[in-house]
Each structure stands twice: as C-alpha cells, then as structure tokens.
Amino acid sequence: MLSRAAQRVVRDWIVDSRQWDRFRPREGDVVVGTAPKCGTTWTQRIVSLLIFQSTTPRPIIATSPWIDCRFQIPIDVVVQMLEGQTHRRAVKSHLPFDALPVYDEVRYIHVARDGRDACMSFHNHYTNFTPMQLQRLDQIGMEDETIRAPLPRMPEDRRAFFLNWLNAGANAAQNMGAGYFGIERSYWAERQRQNLLLVHYNDLKADLGGEMKRIADFLGIETPSELWPSLVEAAGFEAMKRDGAALLPGIEMAFNGGHDTFINRGTNGRWRDVLTDNDIALYRKRESAELSPGLARWLENGRLKAGDPRTMED
C-alpha cells in the first residue's frame, strides 16, 4: 500500500524520478537509496548476498536495477526484468527520499557518507566517463526540454573538483540527483519510518559483519551460522574488487578502466591531502547552512560514534 506518494519530480542528465511511476511493488521488495559514491554498490552486493544466501557474484545491474537511471537499461526493459524475477527483489535509487514513492510493504535502506569522502570518490567516477558515456549523457540533456544542454564538464584537478562540487548549489548535474546535501536531508527528515534503515559507510568499514547483521535483521533474513563468515568475506572490499568483472559486466563501456576504476579504493580521508584549511572551512560553512547539527554529526561520524539516527535529536 502506498504510504506516501513522491512529493516532487527530479529530472536531469542522470536520473528521472518519473520512471518510478512504472514500478509495481511486491511484499518484501528492497530499495537501496543513496547519494552517489556513498556505498551504493557495496550495499547492493550485501543485500544480494543476504537474499540469495550465496557468495556467487551476480550481475548487479540485473539483480538490483537502477530504476531512475536514464542512461543504462531502458525503463521498459527494467520493468520486464523485475516482473520476471521470482526471488525477493532489490532495486537502486539515487533520488532524494521525497522524490520516491514510499510503500508499506517495501524496505528502504539509505547509506550515507561524509560529504568530503563522497566527493573524492565522485571525482574518480565523474572524471573517468568514457567518450561513449559522455556522448550519451550529452544526448539526454540536449533532448530533454527542461535541460537543453550537454552534461557540464568538471575539473580533473581534485581540489578544483571539490570546490566546484561544493559551490554547485542547485546544479543537479554536478552533484547528480538533487545534490548531496538535499538527498541527505530528505532521508534524515523521515528517519523515524519503521521501513527505513539508515546505514553509514564508516560503520560498514569499522564493523562489516555487525552492519550486515543489522541489515539482515531489518530485512527479516536469517543465515545459517556456518554460512555467515563466507557472506561477510564476499562483501569485503578485496572480494568485491576480485569479483568486479562478474558483478559489473559491461561497465567498461561507461568507465575508463571498467570495474577496476568503478570499485576504486574504498577508503576515507583522501580529502585530507587535497583540501586546504580554508577549503575545509568553506565546507563547514556550507554544512552548517544545509544540515541540522544532528545530521551533520551523523554524516561525519556514523552510528557507532554519533548514535542511532532514529533516537538522535537535530
């Protein structure tokens, strides 16, 4: 049953929230919704491991399709794929939560990350688009009557990229979706929903097994004790890097270096060697203007240090 309809349309070079009009939920469906480069693919892999109870690497684009994406699989094909799946389904979104329809029978998992870390990972992502991918994104923008422009190009220098990202404001292209800050606010505002789980990249790094158990409990999935260690190992960065070709077949068409570029380093703190004290002050200023103190504290630290988002005050 529809609990809350989408409250706005988000439409740019990358995503189109109107494509969710084609989604027909089933009991137990899972939506992994994040801002870009916050652990989306990682969490999709975790959910797949839990659903299938197997370490076999399955193509993420097929087992957990990205519904709002404009440049991968046409929405007609995505719908057909989902309708044909007989297992418990999982899908992906990079939309703000208020641009998604919320159904009582669907479970939503939001994964967050410190904005500076997300930006450094986004730099690797955005500056490694292949010419074919850039041409496709340009075409989408030119053909959309609300855009009528090619995808903006971003600086390759990491510091210049960060400052551009930070100052992009409402420019959805340079942040994807509705921008990092807007996406995080949208999920935080509805964090009390019982069918929404907030997960943090830092916590996945610090205690992968513990966070996987939280996700499993949220999804109502029990795993035999003898199988659990292998599932946790398969969700680790080294295993995902090893299995990248099977998890992300065809990704080389979109990214220079293919899966090895897409699954890059899996580390935090790279911004420390890039940003000046003044750059960090600018980030803090933007952060204080965009985020409540509680949300800012959680985004920087995660649940294990800042506390459970459901019980935190703003």
Summary of the structure (lengths in Angstrom):
residues: 314
radius of gyration: 18.5
end to end distance: 29.8
largest distance: 55.1
contacts: 986
relative contact order: 0.17
helix: 50%
strand: 10%
